[in-house]
Amino acid sequence: MGDTLEFNNIHTEVKGSWNDGRLRFGKQSVVYKSHKTGKVDSIPAPELSAAQWRRVCLGHGIKLATGSGDVYRYDGFRDTDFEKISVFFKANYKVELAEKDMCVKGWNWGTAKFTGSLLSFDVSDSPVFEIPLSSVSQCATGKNEVTVEFHQNDDAEVSLMEVRFYVPPNTGDDGSDPVEAFAQNVLSKADVIQATGDAVCIFKELQCLTPRGRYDIRIYPSFLHLHGKTFDYKIPYTTVLRLFLLPHKDQRQMFFVISLDPPIKQGQTRYHFLILLFSKDEELSLALNMSEDEVQKRYEGKLSKNMSGPLYEIVSRVMKALVNRKITVPGNFKGHSGSQCITCAYKASSGLVYPLERGFIYVHKPPVHLRFEEISCVNFARGTTTTRSFDFEIETKQNNQYTFSNIEREEYGKLFDFVNAKKLNIKNRGFKEGMKGADGYSDSDEDQHDAYLERMKEEGKIREEGDGSDGSEGDSGTDTYDSNASESDSEADDADSEDEGKKKKPEKKPKKVVKEKKERKPRKEKKVKDPGAPKRPMSAYMLWLNANREQIKSENPGISVTEISKKAGEMWKQLGKDRKEEWDRKAEEAKKQYEKAMKQYRESGGGAAASVTKEKKKKGGKVEAKKKTGGEKETKKESVNESFKSKEFISSEESSSESEYDRGSKLKSYLHLHHLTCSMCHRLLRRKRKLRPHPPAQRSRGLTDDH
């Protein structure tokens, strides 16, 4: 038998809801840690007074009782665990693990027994059900009846609201009322908050971020009272899980965070965290409402009657003494700016995330606390809007994901080193360790094999070696006609005159000028394939694919051609380095043989006729292009110098000898030149400020006397 016994997936009931965790029996104590909240319950071994083993709904369970009257119940054991637990209890705790059966008769008439903080309803000395009095929120009495109301747990699917007990009207031995005696026994151990006596101290007008507002905080021995203008909250110290004291990034303010379970409620809103904001410059002198001896006896030197200092230190010191929990502060993490936090956004709200020694906490809206033990993995992702930031994603073991976005790129190295030092599972570790850029980003797509891309690259290299760079000829010899030369000159002159008239006249919209389309360059002739030339060699991947194509078909009957390529790409990606080197050598040998055969083919005169034909075509195309552009220039010059002929003056004799196509093209050019001539004339007249309206007779044709 070892020194400890550990059991996982052990459940305990908390206000109507089952919470799972890990239970460890040690020589010195019994320790239970909840997986949900991380809360640890420790029972010293000398305080154990009784232990029971019984059959419950979740298999078998253990009920432990202490000398102080506290009762602890743990369920989820197997039947085979009884022997080793019984032997361990006898050897280490000197307590016998007794077997106790529950009553399942269904009777509703029995005896109520109060054992410490537990109310047990028994029939024939066998328990029917048990009620932890810490779950009781209120107790009311009637004539012969006692009503017990319970706290509600949001995690429970079904909640028990109340239980009514009928008490017979028998007078006790001392003449007391049995109904009142029953109610007093319930209220003595119930979790009912009653403000009896004066407060230990009061803090006035503290700024609270969650819930938002300014509250007076009254400190009582067993609970905390928040008194605001609209709402009041009473928080028992038993619901406080953790305390945090966090410096703001501006180094002028402090956050004091109180983690609560169960949370405080306001309507349908639940507040799992109470966040107070303090200024470092604010000082306070406080006197506790009790004597010096009473302070020393109750708090054992943790507090003194008169205290003074920064307000945040006084509040945190008082809360630590009354709640009896440690205050968590940031660890050794230092960001890029030297602060202990990182600016980020969570759910479209800006805030600060603090890397702690055992987790992360985000403040302030909504607050989030994540312990390392409940984190499954973390991920560094690219920012969705810009490359100057990145996202930090945390995935828990319950498959919940938290994304902290818009983190500055300079914080990446510090945060990655922190996560790596804490030995958290980094989802994309392979990409981060292989990065070369300063910002530390890499795409996973680069690591995947693309068979088609590899083949195209290989064929492109061979094509460049075989053909050379002769496709860039013929462009320098062609002249292009600049149809906008005169327009740009006239526009520059017009700009001077328009600047002078800006003060007198408002700006007019510029007129649209139709520009001539430039002549298209002649298309390159397609490459003529020489049928007698040796075939180009295949790449290593294509050689491997041809050798394994039949095997892929046999292993996957009915597979299509596209699916074969996809399957082959996956297989090639998974192929070992040695196997790939073997096919690379084969591809290299094939390439050398191709080059040798190509050299012999060219020496024997192969490919000469094709190259001569190609050169002739290129030269002929250049001459035609030059002739064409030269002819166009002459035509345009002549048409500009000649007198303009509109559509009405074109004689039928001239047009009859021409084809419909020639007539249409000439008409288009005439109309276009008419438009250009009109626009130039208007600009010249506008410069001289002698623009006159068209005469009525000629306005229909669009001509003026100046034409």
Residue pairs with C-beta under 8 A, 6 or more apart in sequence:
1 84
1 87
1 88
1 91
3 26
3 27
4 24
4 25
4 26
4 27
5 24
5 25
5 84
5 85
5 88
6 22
6 23
6 24
6 25
7 22
7 23
7 24
7 76
7 77
7 81
8 22
9 20
9 76
10 20
10 21
10 22
10 23
10 32
10 74
10 75
10 76
10 77
11 18
11 19
11 20
11 21
11 58
11 74
11 75
11 76
12 18
12 19
12 21
12 32
12 34
12 72
12 73
12 74
12 75
13 19
13 73
13 75
13 132
14 153
15 135
15 150
15 151
15 152
15 153
15 156
15 262
16 135
16 150
16 151
16 152
16 153
16 156
16 158
16 159
16 160
17 153
17 155
17 156
18 58
19 34
19 35
19 36
19 37
20 34
20 35
20 36
20 76
21 32
21 33
21 34
21 35
21 36
22 32
22 33
22 35
23 30
23 31
23 32
23 74
24 30
24 31
24 32
25 85
25 88
25 89
25 92
26 45
27 45
27 92
28 44
28 45
29 42
29 43
29 44
29 45
30 42
30 43
30 45
30 48
30 64
30 72
31 40
31 41
31 42
31 43
32 40
32 41
32 72
32 74
33 39
33 40
33 41
34 40
35 374
37 241
37 261
38 241
38 371
38 373
38 374
39 241
39 261
41 72
43 64
43 66
43 72
45 92
45 93
47 66
47 67
47 68
48 64
48 65
48 66
48 93
48 95
49 65
49 66
49 67
49 95
50 64
50 65
50 95
50 98
51 62
51 63
51 64
51 65
51 89
51 93
51 95
51 96
51 97
51 98
52 62
52 63
52 97
52 98
52 99
52 100
53 60
53 61
53 62
53 82
53 85
53 86
53 97
53 98
53 99
53 100
54 60
54 61
54 63
54 99
54 100
54 101
54 102
55 61
55 101
55 102
56 75
56 102
57 75
58 75
58 76
59 75
59 76
59 77
59 78
59 79
60 75
60 77
60 78
60 79
60 81
60 82
61 73
61 74
61 75
61 76
61 77
62 73
62 74
62 77
62 85
62 97
63 71
63 72
63 73
63 100
64 71
64 72
64 73
64 74
65 71
65 72
65 115
65 116
66 72
66 116
68 116
69 115
69 116
69 117
70 116
70 117
71 115
71 116
71 117
71 118
71 132
73 130
77 85
82 97
82 99
85 97
86 96
86 97
89 95
89 96
89 97
90 96
90 97
100 126
100 127
101 126
102 126
102 127
102 128
103 122
103 123
103 124
103 126
103 127
103 128
105 123
107 123
107 128
109 123
110 121
110 122
110 123
110 128
111 121
111 122
111 123
112 119
112 120
112 121
112 122
112 165
112 182
113 119
113 120
113 121
113 122
114 120
114 185
114 189
116 189
117 132
117 133
117 134
117 189
118 130
118 131
118 132
118 133
119 130
119 131
119 132
119 133
119 185
119 186
120 127
120 129
120 130
120 131
121 127
121 128
121 129
121 130
121 131
122 128
131 148
131 163
133 186
133 189
133 190
133 191
134 189
134 190
134 191
134 238
135 150
135 151
135 191
136 148
136 149
136 150
136 151
136 186
136 189
136 190
136 191
136 192
137 149
137 150
137 151
137 190
137 191
137 192
138 148
138 149
138 190
138 192
139 146
139 147
139 148
139 149
139 183
139 186
139 187
139 190
139 192
140 146
140 147
140 149
140 183
141 147
141 179
141 180
141 183
142 179
143 179
144 166
144 167
144 168
144 169
144 179
145 164
145 165
145 166
145 167
145 179
146 164
146 165
146 167
146 179
146 182
146 183
146 186
147 162
147 163
147 164
148 162
148 163
148 164
148 165
148 186
149 161
149 162
150 159
150 160
150 161
150 162
150 163
151 191
151 262
152 159
152 161
153 159
153 262
154 262
154 263
154 270
165 182
167 178
167 179
167 182
168 178
169 178
170 178
171 177
171 178
172 178
172 181
191 236
191 238
193 222
193 223
193 234
193 236
195 220
195 225
197 220
197 221
198 289
199 218
199 219
199 220
199 225
199 289
200 219
200 220
200 221
200 288
200 289
200 290
200 318
200 322
201 218
201 219
201 286
201 287
201 288
201 289
201 318
202 216
202 217
202 218
202 219
203 216
203 217
203 219
203 311
203 315
204 216
205 214
205 215
205 216
206 214
206 215
206 216
206 217
206 276
206 278
206 315
207 214
207 276
207 277
207 278
208 214
208 215
208 226
208 228
208 274
208 275
208 276
208 277
209 255
209 275
209 276
209 277
209 363
209 364
209 365
210 271
210 273
210 274
210 275
210 364
210 365
210 366
210 367
211 228
211 231
211 233
211 264
211 266
211 269
211 271
211 274
213 228
213 229
213 230
213 231
214 228
214 229
215 226
215 227
215 228
216 226
216 227
216 228
217 224
217 225
217 226
217 227
217 315
218 224
218 225
218 227
219 225
219 318
219 322
221 322
222 236
222 237
223 234
223 235
223 236
223 237
224 234
224 235
224 236
224 237
225 232
225 233
225 234
225 235
226 232
226 233
226 234
226 235
226 274
231 266
233 264
233 266
235 258
235 260
235 264
235 274
237 322
237 323
237 324
239 260
239 261
239 262
240 258
240 259
240 260
240 323
240 325
241 259
241 260
241 261
241 325
242 258
242 259
242 325
242 328
242 369
243 256
243 257
243 258
243 259
243 316
243 319
243 320
243 323
243 325
243 326
243 327
243 328
244 255
244 256
244 257
244 258
244 259
244 327
244 328
244 329
244 361
245 254
245 255
245 256
245 257
245 312
245 316
245 327
245 328
245 329
246 254
246 255
246 256
246 257
246 329
246 330
246 340
246 341
246 352
246 354
246 361
246 363
247 253
247 254
247 255
247 330
247 339
247 340
247 341
248 254
248 255
248 341
248 352
249 337
249 339
249 341
249 343
249 352
251 280
251 339
252 279
252 280
252 281
253 277
253 278
253 279
253 280
254 277
254 278
254 279
254 280
254 312
255 275
255 276
255 277
255 278
255 363
255 364
256 275
256 276
256 277
256 278
256 312
256 315
256 316
256 319
257 273
257 274
257 275
257 276
257 361
257 363
257 367
258 273
258 274
258 275
258 276
258 319
259 272
259 273
259 369
260 271
260 272
260 273
260 274
261 272
263 270
263 271
263 272
264 270
264 271
264 274
265 271
272 367
273 367
273 369
275 363
275 364
275 367
276 315
278 310
278 311
278 312
278 315
279 311
280 310
280 312
282 310
282 311
282 312
283 308
283 309
283 310
283 311
284 308
284 309
284 310
284 311
284 314
285 306
285 307
285 308
286 306
286 307
286 308
286 314
286 318
287 305
287 306
287 307
288 295
288 303
288 304
288 305
288 306
288 307
290 298
290 305
291 305
292 304
292 305
295 303
295 304
295 305
299 321
302 317
302 320
302 321
303 317
303 318
303 321
307 314
307 317
308 314
316 327
320 326
320 327
328 356
330 340
330 341
330 354
330 355
330 356
331 355
331 356
331 357
332 357
333 340
333 354
333 355
333 414
333 418
334 340
334 414
335 341
335 342
335 411
335 414
336 408
336 410
336 411
336 414
340 354
341 352
341 353
341 354
342 352
342 353
342 354
342 355
342 404
342 407
342 408
342 411
342 415
343 350
343 351
343 352
343 406
343 407
343 408
344 350
344 351
344 352
344 353
344 362
344 392
344 404
344 405
344 406
344 407
345 351
345 404
345 405
345 406
346 353
346 362
346 366
346 368
346 402
346 403
346 404
346 405
347 366
349 365
349 366
350 406
351 362
351 363
351 364
351 365
352 362
352 363
352 364
353 360
353 361
353 362
353 392
353 404
354 360
354 361
354 362
354 363
355 415
355 418
358 371
358 372
358 373
359 369
359 370
359 371
359 372
360 368
360 369
360 370
360 394
361 367
361 368
361 369
361 370
362 368
362 369
362 404
368 402
370 394
370 396
370 402
372 422
372 424
374 396
374 397
374 398
375 394
375 395
375 396
375 397
375 424
375 425
376 395
376 396
376 397
376 399
376 425
377 395
377 424
377 425
377 426
377 427
378 392
378 393
378 394
378 395
378 419
378 424
378 425
378 426
378 427
379 392
379 393
379 394
379 395
379 426
379 427
379 428
380 390
380 391
380 392
380 393
380 412
380 416
380 426
380 428
380 432
380 440
381 390
381 391
381 392
381 393
381 403
381 428
382 390
382 391
382 441
383 389
383 390
383 391
383 405
383 406
384 391
384 405
387 409
387 439
387 441
388 408
388 409
389 405
389 406
389 407
389 408
389 409
390 407
390 409
390 412
390 441
391 403
391 404
391 405
391 406
391 407
392 403
392 404
392 405
392 407
392 415
393 401
393 402
393 403
393 404
393 427
394 401
394 402
394 403
394 404
395 401
395 402
395 427
396 402
407 415
409 439
409 440
412 439
412 440
413 440
416 426
416 432
416 440
419 426
420 426
426 432
428 444
431 442
431 444
432 440
432 442
434 442
435 441
435 442
448 573
449 569
449 572
449 573
450 569
451 541
451 545
451 565
451 568
451 569
451 572
452 565
454 539
454 541
455 539
455 541
455 542
458 539
459 536
459 539
462 536
462 537
462 591
462 594
466 536
466 598
467 527
471 524
473 618
474 618
474 621
474 622
474 625
475 521
477 622
477 625
477 626
478 521
478 622
478 625
478 626
478 629
479 626
479 629
479 630
479 633
480 518
480 519
480 629
481 516
481 518
481 519
481 629
481 632
481 633
481 636
483 515
483 516
484 515
486 680
487 513
487 679
490 680
490 683
490 684
493 683
493 687
494 683
494 686
494 687
497 686
497 687
511 679
513 679
514 672
514 675
516 672
519 628
519 629
519 632
522 621
522 625
525 614
525 617
525 618
525 621
528 610
528 613
528 614
530 606
530 607
530 610
532 601
532 606
532 607
533 598
533 601
533 606
533 607
534 594
534 597
534 598
534 601
535 594
536 594
537 587
537 590
537 591
537 593
537 594
538 546
538 587
538 590
539 587
540 580
540 583
540 584
540 586
540 587
541 572
541 583
543 583
543 586
543 587
543 590
544 572
544 575
544 583
545 568
545 572
548 568
548 571
549 564
549 568
552 559
552 564
552 567
552 568
552 571
553 559
553 564
556 563
556 564
556 567
559 567
572 580
601 607
639 669
639 673
640 673
644 670
644 673
644 674
644 677
644 707
645 670
646 670
646 674
646 701
646 703
647 667
647 670
647 671
648 701
650 667
650 670
655 663
658 666
674 702
677 707
678 702
678 707
681 704
681 706
681 707
682 691
685 691
685 692
685 706
692 704
693 699
694 702
694 703
694 704
695 704
695 705
698 704
698 705
